[in-house]
Each structure stands twice: as structure tokens, then as C-alpha cells.
């Protein structure tokens, strides 16, 4: 059953990553072209971000295919570690893109602002918000049944892109209104100001991606909810065996859930059949967790 779930997750993952890549390609082209035409830092950032998203999605797709291929001598313990590595790379690259855009916005603010074609920018923001929102919603809905760290990273990327497009649309509507008011001379600061206002959120997301990826790479404890679910599963398995099961350690690496348990028995001679019965009970109780279970059992004295 676990193998079947992993196979379905892998197929769904490849389909969603391919869909995401096609969407990112379209937005990258549109954002770069319209950003140059409208002379907007924010729209250029949107286009560059979409282009980076495309390259990172292709990286995720390649990683997903490689992880599913048979492990060779280079990976005696499997390739699960590659998933957080890819997510860490994505977070770092997005952080660089955001940082560069913030730098450009600061320079523009201190050099007299930046005039922008607000009508073209507003139209782009409206169309982009609807399109990005659809892609984000579609991937999020389809990932509910079969998900993975790579798909969750894609959902975060498209959420960022949707929010960016909405801010672009709202900001340029405000800039157009300002241009028709007595404060028209301030409208040239709207574009870099929007970039700086978005900086707080757009820096937080890649930082969160890096934090979670490094937690997995360092094999730290997973989320409290996941640990609680594992503990409940082991407690239920305890009721079906004569041995006492005690959780020694649990961590999540990519799509793998690595659980280490100690088996305590009052009997000096523990039969192999009893050990296998305990193993089966643990696997059955933890099967509802949509991860590839890697179970290690230690016979404690």
C-alpha cells in the first residue's frame, strides 16, 4: 500500500511540476516584456521571479525523476536527501532575486523616483493576478491527495507570485489616482515604494524554505504534529503486541519518514516471529502518514 501511495505521489508530482513549469514560462516572458515597456521595477521583478521559478521548477522536475530512479552505489541509503537540497537551492536563489530587486528600488527612491506607464502596468497586474491565482489554486487543490516537499515549495512560489501580481495591480491603481491629484509629482515613487513594501514578506518566504530544508538536512526533529501522529501510532501498535514499544527518534528527510524505535521485552529469548509481528503492527498504524516509512527497530535489554 505504501509503495502504491509513493508511486501515485511521484506521478502526481511530475504532472504538477510540468504544469507549473509551463505556467512559469508564460509569466516570465510576459513580465519581462511588459516590465521593459512600462519601465517598472516591480513588473521586471515579477518577470525575473517567474523566469527563476521556471528554472527552479525544471530543477525540481529533474530531481523528482532522479530521486525515483534506482539508487546506485553513490546513494546506499537512497536519494531522499536530494529533495531538501533542491528546496534549499530554490530558497537561496529566490532570496538573491528579492535582494537584488530591493537594492534597485532603494537606488530608484534616492535618485528621483521612476516614471511608469500606469495604465499598462495596471492591466498587466489584473491579468497576472487572475492567471497566477488560478495556477496557485490548481496546484494547491491537486496536491491535497498526493503531496511532497517539492510540490509544497511550488505552492509557496505561486502564492508569492499571486500576491506580487495583486500588489502590482493595487499599487498602480493608487499611482494613477495620485497622478490625477495635487500630489502628482509623488507618483514616480510608487513603483520603487511598492517593491520595498513587499520586501518583508518576500524575504520571509525563502528564509522559511531554507530553514525547513536545513532542518531536514541536519536530521532535526520534524513538526510537533508529525511527532504527535507517530507517537499515537506507536501507542496503538503497543496494544497489539506483548512487547513495549518506545520511540527512540523520528525525523523527516524529503519524502521519507525515518522512525527509530526500541523494543522492550520481558522475555530473554524474543522470537523472530514476534519481532516481525511488532514491525507489521507499527507499519500498519503509521501507514496513514503520506510518507515513505523507513523503520529501524532495536531490541533493548
Buried (B, 14 or more C-beta within 10 A) or exposed (E): EBEEBBEEBBEBBBEBBBBBBEBBBEBBBBBBEBBEEBBBBBBBBBBBBBBBBBBBBBBBBEBBEEBBEEEEEEBEEBBBBBBBBBBBBBBEBBBEBBBEBBEBBBEBBEEEBBBBBBEBBBBBBBBBBEBBBEBBBBBBEBBEEBBBBBBBBBBBBBBBBBBBBBBBBBBBBBBBEBBEEEEEEBBBBBBBBBBBEBBEEBBEBBBEBBEBBBBBBEEEEBEEEBBEBBEEBBEBBBEBBEBEBEBBEBBBBBBBBBBBBBBEBEEEEBEEEBBEBBBEBBBBBBEEBBBBBBEEBEEEE
